[in-house]
Amino acid sequence: MTKEMFVQINDCRLYAKLVGENTGKPTIVMDAGYGDSSKAWDSVIEDISLLSNVFIYDRAGLGRSEGNPNPRTSRFMVKELRELLYEAKIGPPYLLVGHSFGGVNMRIFASEYEDEVCGLVLIDSTPEDYRERFLPIMSRDFQQAYNRQFIYEGNYDEFMESLKQLKETRRKLNIPVIVLSAGKKAHYCKPAQELWDEMQRELLEISSDSQLVVAEKSGHYIQDDEPRIVVTALRKLIKGIRN
């Protein structure tokens, strides 16, 4: 089953798609990285939909979704996603999956609405202290290229505001969390890769039940480079939830 929809929330119409034949809970809800549409999940959605129903969407202003006047910060994006799920009649519990910046959103969602969430998978997720700890060790060219990317949805200041919101909402979660970390990042020297590995490992501290999986052959898009790792992580969580 594949059901595409355009859902009116308060400020705009958002595009979403529900894929799968499994009516059992939980619904897997996936949030893509900065500037990415729901097509970022094309490499894994078919396999994941065999595990449970999967809900993917385009954030406001991306893909087939309309833009809206709200700031493009995580708090607003999480509010819009929760409203979208309600209007689409997709009830909890949710198993959340976030890639890169989508991991920021999903962590905030899990912290704010933990009673609706039964698990979390973070795919090379952006840590809250990325600007303070990681950017300074990178080359000037890398930093300039990083800053120039903020044209697709929120600007640089809004992105950094989202990381601040992540710090403010951070707390210990009582749900299982699997952290997937890219072990072969493009343009990373050895010290940068080692620091990235360390910062990903530190994400385990957000839950009392957490696991780290390093995708040794993957760049930032683990779902494309080693899709099996993403599918295996979700299978493990769903098996634990249903048991």
Residue pairs with C-beta under 8 A, 6 or more apart in sequence:
1 18
1 19
1 20
1 21
2 17
2 18
2 19
3 17
3 18
3 19
4 15
4 16
4 17
5 15
5 16
5 17
5 18
5 88
6 13
6 14
6 15
6 16
6 64
7 13
7 14
7 16
7 84
7 87
7 88
8 87
9 80
9 83
9 84
9 87
10 83
11 60
11 68
11 69
11 70
11 80
12 60
12 65
12 66
12 67
12 68
13 65
13 66
14 57
14 58
14 59
14 60
14 65
14 66
14 80
14 84
15 38
15 57
15 58
15 63
15 64
15 65
16 38
16 55
16 56
16 57
16 58
16 84
16 88
17 38
17 55
17 56
17 57
18 27
18 53
18 54
18 55
18 88
18 90
19 45
19 46
19 49
19 53
19 54
19 56
20 49
20 50
20 52
20 53
20 54
21 49
21 53
22 49
22 50
22 51
22 52
22 53
23 53
24 52
24 242
25 52
25 92
25 93
25 118
26 52
26 92
26 93
26 94
26 95
26 118
26 119
26 238
26 241
27 52
27 53
27 54
27 55
27 90
27 91
27 92
27 93
27 94
27 95
28 48
28 51
28 52
28 53
28 54
28 55
28 94
28 95
28 97
28 234
29 54
29 55
29 81
29 85
29 90
29 94
29 95
29 96
29 97
29 106
30 38
30 41
30 45
30 54
30 55
30 56
30 96
30 97
30 98
30 99
30 102
31 57
31 59
31 81
31 96
31 97
31 98
31 99
31 102
31 103
31 105
31 106
32 38
32 40
32 41
32 56
32 59
32 99
32 100
32 102
33 40
33 99
33 100
33 101
33 102
33 220
34 100
34 101
34 149
34 150
34 152
34 153
34 154
34 159
35 62
35 149
35 152
35 153
36 62
36 99
36 100
36 102
37 58
37 62
37 63
37 64
38 56
38 57
38 58
38 63
39 63
40 99
40 221
40 223
41 48
41 54
41 56
41 223
43 223
43 224
43 227
44 223
44 227
44 230
44 231
45 54
45 56
47 227
47 231
48 54
48 230
48 231
48 234
51 231
51 234
51 235
51 238
52 95
52 238
55 85
55 88
55 90
57 65
57 81
57 84
58 64
58 65
59 65
59 77
59 80
59 81
59 153
60 66
60 67
60 68
60 70
60 72
60 77
60 80
60 153
61 67
61 68
61 72
61 152
61 153
62 152
62 153
68 80
70 76
70 80
71 154
71 158
71 161
72 153
72 154
72 155
72 158
73 154
73 158
73 161
73 162
73 165
74 104
74 105
74 108
74 162
74 165
74 166
75 108
75 162
75 165
77 105
78 105
78 108
78 109
78 112
81 105
81 109
82 109
82 113
85 91
85 94
92 115
92 116
92 117
92 118
93 116
93 117
93 118
93 241
94 116
94 117
94 118
95 117
95 118
95 119
95 120
95 121
95 234
95 237
95 238
95 241
96 106
96 109
96 110
96 117
96 119
96 120
96 121
97 106
97 120
97 121
97 123
97 230
97 234
98 104
98 105
98 106
98 107
98 120
98 121
98 122
98 123
98 125
99 123
99 124
99 125
99 221
99 222
99 223
100 123
100 124
100 125
100 126
100 220
101 126
101 159
101 162
102 123
102 125
103 122
103 123
103 124
103 125
103 126
104 125
104 126
104 128
104 162
104 163
104 166
105 162
106 120
106 122
107 120
107 122
107 125
107 166
107 169
107 170
107 206
108 165
108 166
108 169
109 117
110 117
110 120
110 173
110 175
111 169
111 170
111 171
111 173
112 169
114 173
114 174
114 175
117 175
118 175
118 176
118 237
118 241
119 175
119 176
119 177
119 178
119 237
119 238
119 240
119 241
120 173
120 175
120 176
120 177
120 178
120 207
121 177
121 178
121 180
121 230
121 233
121 234
121 237
122 177
122 178
122 179
122 180
122 203
123 180
123 222
123 223
123 230
124 180
124 181
124 182
124 200
124 218
124 220
124 221
124 222
125 179
125 200
125 203
126 163
127 133
127 134
127 199
127 200
127 202
127 203
128 163
128 164
128 166
128 167
128 170
129 163
129 167
129 199
130 163
130 199
131 160
131 163
133 195
133 199
134 192
134 195
134 196
134 199
135 143
135 146
137 191
137 192
137 195
138 146
138 192
142 187
147 156
150 156
150 158
150 159
154 162
170 206
171 206
172 206
172 207
172 208
173 206
173 207
173 208
174 207
174 208
174 209
175 207
175 209
176 207
176 209
176 210
176 211
176 237
176 240
176 241
177 203
177 204
177 206
177 207
177 209
177 210
177 211
178 210
178 211
178 212
178 213
178 233
178 236
178 237
179 200
179 201
179 203
179 204
179 210
179 211
179 212
179 213
180 213
180 215
180 222
180 229
180 230
180 233
181 196
181 197
181 200
181 201
181 212
181 213
181 214
181 215
182 196
182 215
182 218
182 219
182 220
182 222
182 225
183 193
183 197
183 214
183 215
183 216
183 217
183 218
184 193
184 215
184 216
184 217
184 218
184 219
184 225
185 192
185 193
185 196
185 219
185 220
186 219
186 220
188 196
197 214
200 212
201 212
203 210
203 212
204 210
204 211
204 212
213 229
213 233
215 222
215 225
215 226
215 229
217 225
217 226
218 225
218 226
218 229
219 225
222 229
222 230
223 230
